[in-house]
Amino acid sequence: MSNIVIVESKNDAIFMKAMVEKLNCEIQIEKPIHINDYESLEGLSETKLINTLKDLEADLQKRDIEKIGIIIDNDSEQERLKFVDKCIKQVFESETLLSTKQFIDISGDNGTNAKLACYFTNVGGKGELETLLKAIKAKNSPYADCLDK
């Protein structure tokens, strides 16, 4: 079975891949999630997310996909939930996406089923990958911090 993560950009994919590899190796709270592929949207738009989901819907049976995760930046959680739910419903028959970090069942036209969840990258309810990286930095970063000025 395969697991797929949809992210906004190449940078998000690189970060998520490194984080998952680190967590799967050293933390055993529950069964690790092994991600088989990352799909990058190269910028978030409704069309790009729908097209990526359509491609995955076509691949559900061929690739034996069990779970799909969507990880995007957080602008407003409720607005993002509505946005992602609208895109999902354009492609799959599904429950309504009511919150992050909870799987919903989806089914494609060809009768295949999978589970889908989403998460919005944030620190304290706001931000994106850069916000997270600044929050977890281990040492001073004057060059990166100059962007805030």
C-alpha positions as CSV (number, residue, x, y, z in Angstrom):
1,M,0.0,0.0,0.0
2,S,1.2,3.5,-0.8
3,N,0.8,6.8,1.1
4,I,1.0,10.1,-0.8
5,V,1.5,13.6,0.6
6,I,0.4,16.7,-1.4
7,V,2.4,19.8,-0.5
8,E,2.5,23.3,-1.9
9,S,6.1,23.5,-3.2
10,K,9.4,21.7,-3.7
11,N,10.7,23.3,-0.5
12,D,7.8,21.9,1.5
13,A,8.4,18.5,-0.1
14,I,12.1,18.5,0.9
15,F,11.3,19.6,4.5
16,M,8.5,17.0,4.9
17,K,10.6,14.2,3.5
18,A,13.5,15.0,5.9
19,M,11.1,15.3,8.8
20,V,9.4,12.0,8.1
21,E,12.6,10.2,7.6
22,K,13.9,11.6,11.0
23,L,10.6,10.8,12.8
24,N,10.2,7.3,11.4
25,C,13.7,6.4,12.5
26,E,13.8,7.6,16.1
27,I,10.2,7.9,17.4
28,Q,8.0,4.9,17.8
29,I,4.8,6.2,19.4
30,E,2.7,4.3,17.0
31,K,3.2,2.6,13.7
32,P,5.3,4.9,11.5
33,I,3.7,6.4,8.4
34,H,5.8,5.5,5.4
35,I,5.3,8.0,2.6
36,N,5.9,6.7,-0.9
37,D,5.6,9.9,-2.9
38,Y,5.3,13.6,-2.6
39,E,3.1,15.6,-5.1
40,S,4.1,19.2,-5.3
41,L,1.5,21.8,-6.4
42,E,4.2,24.4,-7.2
43,G,2.0,27.1,-5.7
44,L,-1.5,26.7,-4.3
45,S,-4.6,27.2,-6.4
46,E,-7.9,25.5,-6.7
47,T,-7.2,24.3,-10.2
48,K,-3.8,22.8,-9.2
49,L,-5.2,21.0,-6.2
50,I,-8.1,19.6,-8.1
51,N,-5.9,18.5,-11.0
52,T,-3.5,16.8,-8.5
53,L,-6.4,15.0,-6.8
54,K,-7.8,14.0,-10.2
55,D,-4.4,12.5,-11.1
56,L,-4.4,10.6,-7.8
57,E,-7.9,9.4,-8.3
58,A,-6.9,7.9,-11.6
59,D,-3.9,6.3,-9.9
60,L,-5.8,4.9,-6.9
61,Q,-6.2,1.5,-8.3
62,K,-2.9,1.2,-10.2
63,R,-0.7,2.4,-7.3
64,D,-2.7,0.8,-4.5
65,I,-2.9,4.1,-2.5
66,E,-4.1,3.7,1.0
67,K,-3.8,7.3,2.4
68,I,-3.4,10.8,1.0
69,G,-2.3,13.8,3.1
70,I,-2.6,17.4,2.1
71,I,-0.2,19.8,3.8
72,I,-0.5,23.5,3.0
73,D,0.1,26.8,4.6
74,N,-2.4,28.2,7.1
75,D,-4.0,31.5,6.3
76,S,-7.3,31.0,8.1
77,E,-8.1,27.4,9.3
78,Q,-11.8,27.6,8.5
79,E,-11.3,29.2,5.1
80,R,-8.6,26.6,4.2
81,L,-10.9,23.7,5.4
82,K,-13.6,25.0,3.1
83,F,-11.1,25.4,0.2
84,V,-9.7,21.9,0.6
85,D,-13.2,20.3,1.1
86,K,-14.5,22.0,-2.0
87,C,-11.5,20.7,-4.1
88,I,-12.0,17.2,-2.7
89,K,-15.7,17.1,-3.5
90,Q,-14.9,18.1,-7.1
91,V,-13.0,14.8,-7.5
92,F,-14.2,12.3,-4.9
93,E,-17.3,11.2,-3.1
94,S,-16.4,12.0,0.5
95,E,-17.5,13.0,3.9
96,T,-17.2,16.7,4.7
97,L,-13.8,17.7,5.9
98,L,-14.5,19.3,9.3
99,S,-11.1,19.5,10.8
100,T,-7.4,18.9,10.3
101,K,-5.6,15.8,11.4
102,Q,-8.6,13.5,10.9
103,F,-9.0,11.1,8.1
104,I,-12.1,11.0,5.9
105,D,-13.0,8.2,3.5
106,I,-12.9,9.1,-0.1
107,S,-14.0,7.0,-3.1
108,G,-13.3,7.5,-6.8
109,D,-15.4,6.8,-9.9
110,N,-13.7,3.5,-10.4
111,G,-14.9,2.2,-7.0
112,T,-11.6,2.5,-5.2
113,N,-11.3,3.8,-1.7
114,A,-8.7,5.6,0.3
115,K,-8.4,7.8,3.4
116,L,-7.5,11.5,3.2
117,A,-6.5,14.0,5.8
118,C,-5.1,17.5,5.8
119,Y,-2.9,19.7,7.9
120,F,-2.1,23.4,7.8
121,T,1.5,24.3,8.5
122,N,1.5,26.9,11.3
123,V,3.0,28.1,14.5
124,G,0.4,29.3,17.0
125,G,-2.4,29.1,14.4
126,K,-0.6,31.3,11.9
127,G,2.1,31.0,9.3
128,E,3.8,28.7,6.9
129,L,6.9,26.6,6.5
130,E,9.2,29.6,7.0
131,T,7.3,30.4,10.3
132,L,7.9,26.9,11.5
133,L,11.6,26.9,10.5
134,K,12.2,30.2,12.4
135,A,10.5,28.8,15.5
136,I,12.6,25.6,15.6
137,K,16.0,27.1,14.6
138,A,18.8,26.0,16.8
139,K,21.1,29.1,16.4
140,N,21.1,32.7,15.2
141,S,20.1,33.3,11.6
142,P,20.8,36.9,10.9
143,Y,20.7,36.5,7.1
144,A,17.3,34.8,7.1
145,D,16.0,37.1,9.8
146,C,16.8,40.2,7.7
147,L,13.7,39.4,5.7
148,D,11.6,40.5,8.6
149,K,13.1,43.9,8.6
